[in-house]
Amino acid sequence: MRHFGEAATTSPGEPWLNIAIFGAFVAVTMVIVFRASRNNKTAADYYAAGRSFTGGQNGSAIAGDYLSAASFLGIVGAIAMTGYDGFLYSIGFLVAWLVALLLVAELLRNTGKFTMADVLSFRLKQRPVRIAAATTTLVVCFFYLLAQMAGAGGLVSLLLGIGDQLGQAVVITVVGALMILYVLIGGMKGTTWVQIIKAVLLIAGAGVMTVWVLALNGFDFSALLDKAVAVAENPAILDPGLKYGVSDTSKIDFLSLGLALVLGTAALPHVLMRFYTVPTAKEARKSVVWAIWLIGIFYVFTLVLGYGAAALVGPAVIAAAPGGPNSAAPLLAFSLGGPLLLGLISAIAFATILAVVAGLTITAAASFAHDIYASVVKKGKPEPGAEVKVARRTVVIMGIVAIIGGIGANGQNVAFLVALAFAVAASANLPTIVYSLFWKRFTTKGALWSMYGGLASAILLIVFSPVVSGSETSMLKTDAIDFAWFPLSNPGIISIPLAFFLGWIVSVLDKTQEDPKKQSEMEVRSLTGIGAEKAVSH
């Protein structure tokens, strides 16, 4: 066990060792991406990896895609600082998978080809719905990308001892360049293998640290909790309400956050896109079961790691470290195994950011190239190979935008950006997905009002909430700027029901009838998978 005299003020461990481990990981994954990219000839190869992955492989990749920097660094930090209330994030993220499994996984796989817009526009008017779906996809991916990029800047400032803004900007640029390279070369197949490797490493690394922490406490979880209380000098970290029970507003805020987390997952475009990489609906179901097991095991680990960080490092040291609560997991690794374990865990955290960013980028590229370029601009008849070329150009543009945005968001409230992505996904996408799959009266106008209304209300409410201005933790920290009139930090409790209501009321009032044949075909296809394989081969 290491003592933490200077760890809070300088980089713990050896920056050169961390860089060496980073370099080795990047080199190995690059080789894998190059090998995987040899068969990228068609759009199906580039977007959906030729539908060549098994349920187990895809489930591991989903876990790799879903367990982002927010899951590993953010949740461990939240538990270390706020105890029970921090663990509610883990529960929310895990329960969300039941919604994805029961409502959308198999039905989406049966109905679509490459993107969420394929499903939404199947029985509605193609052009306006595809544009709306591509817009919401790009917005969600952009905010999720910002969070990952800003997370990379914060993580590396701790690990490599880079404290100045310029150094962190260089780091974010390197992460962005690597991401562009992975996706340009490997497409979905290369990205999937990076996500599988990262999921295995992350769960194994977290597992080793969990066993280590328990071993230090005689495998007695109660003893670990007692130690955490003693070090934190705060028995309240074992009780509910330390963060979300302070006032009536914070209780409603927690409901709002929970709603966004639980409903957002089933509408995250980069998670939905993973269901198209398997050959059958049975494998799609199997991949979600695999993902639930892997993600569930990981979130159990976060409980031990969070309280382990509180007991072995201490909330005061974590709060004072560069990166604040996000540094809890790396500081715990340094406390347990010194510079080598810190280097390995930080490389895994870095890989986590890289894999999630690659998944988001290819989703954004597929959405623009497939939904806007091929389906709207070229009316479904693009020249051979043109769609993949447009997708690759989109990757470069999205990467550059994410680098610039990440540099701007560096040091900002990363949780705000992740919450925004979930809230926007749940508000803009989920009502339309559910209505498209389950309600025959749903119309194109209803879809457009629901998607644009959900998107606009979620963003508007967050702009005028305490996360942007008016509080100590706001993005705009100056006292002179305060335009917050919406009291909650997460808009989900307003924007999600509003989007469902708009979709329903506009469809009921809309006199136009959608094509009943298309509705029947979509119902049969979504429930049975008949016709899906034929659509894929074209």
N, C-alpha and C positions, 0 to 999 in steps of 0.2 A: 504494500500500500504506500502511495506517495503522499507526501505532505504538500499542501497547496499554498505556500507562501506567495509565490509570484504568479501562479497560474492565472490569477484573475487579471493581471495587468499586462503580461506578455504572452507570447505563444507558448503553450505547454508543448513538451516534446521537441523533436528536431525537425525544423522546416525542410531540410534537405532529404530526410528520410520520408516525410510525407509526400514530397514531390516525386521521389523515386518510386514509391508505391503507386501513386497516381499514374505515372508514366508507364509502369509495367501493365497496369490494368487497361489503359487506353491502347497500348500496343497489342495486347492479346485480343481485345474485343475488335480492334480494327482488322486483324487477320480473319476473325470469324465473319465479320461483315463483308469483307472482300470475297470470301469463299461462298457465302450465302447469296451474293449478288449475281453470280454467274448465270442464273436462270431468269433474271428479270427481263423478259422480252415483251410481255403484254401488260395492259392496264391491270388485269386480274393478278398477275405476278407482283406488280409494283404496289398495288393498294392492299391486296388480300393474301399475299404470299402464295398465290396459286391455290389457295384453300388446302394447303398440304399439311397443316398441323393437327395433331390429335387433341382430344379433349384435355388430357393431362398437361400437354405442352402449352396449349392455349390458356388453361387455367393458371399455370405458373406465370405466363406472360401477363395475364390480366392482373395477377397479384403484383408483378413487377411494375406494371403501369399505374396501379392504384396506390401502392404504398410509396407516396411521394416524400419529398423532404419534410413536408408538413406532418406526415405520419410519424416518421422516425425522430426527427429533431424537435418538431413542434410539440407532439403529444408527450414525449418523455419530459420535455421542459415544463409543459403545463402541469403534469402530475407532480413533478418535483416542487413546483411553486404553489399550486393550489390544491394538490391532493385529489380528493374524491371528485371535485368538479372538473379537474383536468381529464380524469378517466372517462367522463361522460362523452368526450370526443371519440374515444375508442369505441364505446358502445354504439354511438350514433353512426360512425363510419361502417361498423360491422352489420348492424341491423339493416342498413341501407341495401345490403346485398340481397336480402330476402325480397325486397320490392323488385330489384332487377331480375331475380330468378323467377318469381311468380308472375310478374306482369309482362316483361318485355323480351327476355333473352331469346327464347325459342321462336316466338312470333316474329321478331325482327329478322332473325336469321333466315326464316322461311320466305319473308316478303321482299327483302332488299337484295342489292348486289354489292355495293361498296360503301355507301354512306347513309346516314339517317334520312336525308332528303329523298332517297329512293323510296323509302317506306311512306313518308308523309305525302309525297306527290303521286303515289300509286293510283289512288281512286279520286284525287282532286285535280284541279287544273295545274299542269306541270310547271309552267313558267313562273307565275307569282310565288307558288309554294316553294319551289326550289331556291329562288332568290332569297326568300325569307329564311329558309332553313340554313342556307349557306351563310347568311348574315349572322344568325345567332351562333352558329358553329364557330365562325371566325372570331366573334367577340368573346365567347367562352374560352376558346383556345388562347387568345391573346392575354386575357387576364390571368389564366393559369400559368402561361409562360412567364409573365412578369413576376409572379410569386416565386417560381423556380429560379429564375435568373437572380432576383434579389436575394434569395436563399443561398445561392452559390457565392455571391459576394460576401455575405455575412459569415458563412462557414469558413471560407478561405482566409478571411481576415483573422479569424481565431487560429486556424491551423498553420498558416505560413507566417504569421506575425506581420501581415500587411495591414497597417492601420489607416493609411492615407487613401483619400478618394480616388486618386489617379491609379494607384496600384490595384484597387478593387475593380475599377473600370476596365483595366487590362485583363484581369481574371475573368470578368463577365464576357468580354470580347472573345477570349480563348474558349470558354465554354460554348458560346454561340457558334464559333467557327467549327468546333468539333462536332456539334450537333448537326450543322449543315452538311458536314462531310459524311457522317453516319447515314443520314437520310438520303442524300444524293446518291450515294453508292449502293447502299443496302436495300432501300425501299422498305416495305413492311416485313420482308423476310429477315433482313439484317437487323432491323429494329426489334423484331420479336425475339431473336436469339440474345440480343443485348439485355432485353427485359427478363428473359428466363434466367440468364447468368446472374443478373443483379438481384432477382428475387431469392435465388438459392443462397447467394452470398449474404444478403441482408438478413434473411431468417436464420441462417447458420450463425452469423456474427452476433445477432441479438440473442440467440439461444445460448451461445457460449457465455456471453456476459450475464445472462439471467442465472444460469447454473452457478457461475462464479460468485455472484452477489448472494445467492441463497446459501452456498457452501460457507461463505464467510460468517453467515448467521446460523450455522448448524442446520440448514434446511428448515428453519422455523420462520415462517412468514410473519407471525406475530412479533417475534423478536426484532425483525427488520422494521416493522411498523413502529415499535417502541423506540428504536434507535432513531428513526426519521423524526419522530415527535421531539425526542430529546435534543437532536442537533438543530432542528428548525425552531425549537422553543415555542411551539405552537400546536397544541392538541387538536385545533380546528382542522388541520389538514386531513384528519381521518373522517371528518363529518361533512355531510352535504351542506352547500350554501356558502362556502368561503368566498366564491366569486359571484355566483348567480343567485344567492339568497339575500343579498345586501338590501335590496329595495324591491318594491313592486315592479318597477321598470325593468330591473335586471332579471326578475323571474319571467316576465313576458319576453324579454330578449332571449332567454335560454330556450323558451318554446319556439321562438322564431328561428334560432340557430338550428335546433333539433329538426325542425320541419325542413329547412334547407338542406341539411346533411342527409337526412333519410330519403327525401324525394329527389335530391339533386343527382345522386349516383346513377339512378336509372335513366337519366337524361344527359349524362356527360358524353359528348360526341366521341371523345377518344376511347372511352370504355366501350360504348356501343359498337364502334367500328371493329373491335377485336372479335366480335361474334361472326364476322364474315370470313375469318381466316380458317374456319373448320369446314370439313366437307359435308356434314349432315347436321340435322336438328338435334339428333341424339348426342353428337359430340359437343354441340353448343350447350346443351343441358349439363353434360358431364364437366365441361370447362368451368361453368359457374360453381358447381359443387366443389371442384378442386380449389377454385379461387376462395370460396368461403372457408374451407379448411385452412388453407395457408394463411389467409388474412386473419382469421380468428386466432390461430396459434400466435401469430405475430402480436396481435393486440393484447393477448394475455401476457406476453413478454413485457409489453410497455408498462404494465402495472408494476412489475417487479423492478424494472429499470428506472422508472420514475421515482418510486420510493427509495430505490438504491442510491440514486443521485442525491436525493434529499438527505439520506443517512450518511453517505460516504464523502460527499462534496459539500453539501449544505446550501440552502436557498440563497443565503447572503453572498457566497462566493459566485454562484451561478449568475445572480442578478448583476454582479459587478464585472463579469467577464465580457470581452468583446462578443457581440452576438446575443448577449443576455440569455433568456431562457433557452434559446435555440442551441446554446453550447452545452446543455446538461449532459447529453449522451456522449459527446467527445471527452468532456471533463471526467465523466465516470470511467470511460475507457482508460484514460491516463492514470486515474487513481488505482484502477485494478491492475493493469499490465504495463504501465509505463509508455515510453515513446513508441514501441513497436505496435502494441495493441491500438494506441491512439492513431497511428499511421494507417493501420488496416481498417479500423472503423471509419476514419475520415475518408479513405478511398472508397469504401462502400457507400458512404453518404453522398460522396461526389458522383459515384456511379448511379445512385438513385436519381439524382437531379438530371444527369445526362440521359438516362433511359426514359424518364417521364417526359423530358423536353423533346426527345426524338419522336415519341408517340404522339405528342400534341402537334408537332410540326407536320408529320405525315397526314394527320387527320385534317389539318387546315389546308394542306396542299391538295388532298383528295377532294375536299369539299369545293374548293375553288375550281380546280381543273375539271372534275367530273360534273358538278352541279351547275356551275356558271358557264364554263367554256364549252364543254362537250354537249350538255343538254340544252342550254339556253342560247348561247351564241351560235353554235354549229347545229342546233336543232336535232341532236342525237346522232349526227353523222360526221364526226371528226375524221380527218385523214389518219391513215394508219400511223401509229407512233406519236401523233401530235399531242394527244392528251397527256402522255407521260412526260413529254418535253415541257408542256405548260406546268405540270405538277412540279417538275424539278426547278423551274424558274420561280414558282410560288414559294418553294422551300427556301431559296436564297433570299427573296424579298422578306418573307416572314421572319427568317433568321436575323436579318439586319434590323428589322423593326423591333424584334424582341431584345436584341442587344442594346439598342438605343433606349428602349423602354426600361430594360433591366438596370441600366446605368442611372436613369432618372429615378427609378423606384428604390435604388440601393439605400439601405438604412431606413426605409419606410416600414410601415406596419404590414408585414407579410401575411398575417392572418386575415387582414382586411381583403387582400387580393384573392386569397383562396375562398373566403366566405362569399365574395362577390361572384366568383366563378360558379360555385354551387347554387347560389341563389338565382343567378341568371339562367343557369341550365334548368333548374326546377321550374322557374317562372315561364321561360320562353319556349322550352321544348316539351316538358312532360305532359301538359294538358293536351297538346296536339297529338302526341304519340298515343296517349290513352284513348282519346276520342277517335282517332283514325282507326285504331285496332278494334274498338269495342262498340262504337255508336254509329248506326247506319245513317242517322239524320245529319251528321256532321258535314258542313259545307266548306268550300274554299274560303269564303269570306270569314267564316268562323275561325278557320285556321290562321288567317292573316291577322285578324284582330287579336287573337289569343297570343300569337308569337310576338308581334310587334308591341302589343300592349304589355305583355309580361316583361319583355326586354326593356322597354322604356321605363316602366314603373320601378323595376328593380334597380336600374342604374340611377334614376332620378332620386329615389329614396336614400340610396347610399351616399350620393353626392351631398345631400342635405342632412346627413346624420353625423353623430359625434365622431365617427371614424375619420372623417375628412377635416372637420374643424370644430373648435369649441371645447376641447378637453385636453388634458395633459398627454394623452396617448394618441392624439389626432395626427394625421399625416401633415397638416399645416399647423405647426406647433406654436406659431406666434399668437399672442393674446389679442392682437389687433384684428385678426381675421376670425370671425365667428358668424357663419350663416347656417348653423345647424338648427332646424326647426323640427326635424323628425327625431324622436327621443331614442329609438332603438338602433343598435349597431348592425343588425341584420334585417333586411326588408322582407324575408320569406313569409312571415305571418300575414302580410298585406298583399304582396305581389303574386304569390302562388294562388291563393283563392281568387284573386282578381282575374288572373289569366284563365283559370277554369271557368269563371263566371262569364267572361267576355266570349270565350269559345262557345259556350252554351247559348247565351242570349242572342248572339248574332246569328248562329245557325238556326235557332227557332224562328227568328224574325225574317230570315232570308227565304225568299220565295223560289229561288232557283233550285232545281233538282240536279244532284250529281248523277252520273251514269250508274244505274242499278246493276248492270252487268259487271262493271269494274268493282263495285262493292262486293258482289257475290264472289268474284274471282279472288279478291283480296282475302275474304273471310276463309274460303277453302284453302288457299295457299298458306295463309298464316297458321291455320290450325293443323294442316296435314303435311305441308311441304311439297304437295303436288304442283308441278310447274316451276318450282324454284330452281331445280337443277337445269331445266331447259333454258331458263332466263340467264343463268350464269354462263352457259356455254356460248351464248351469242356475243 
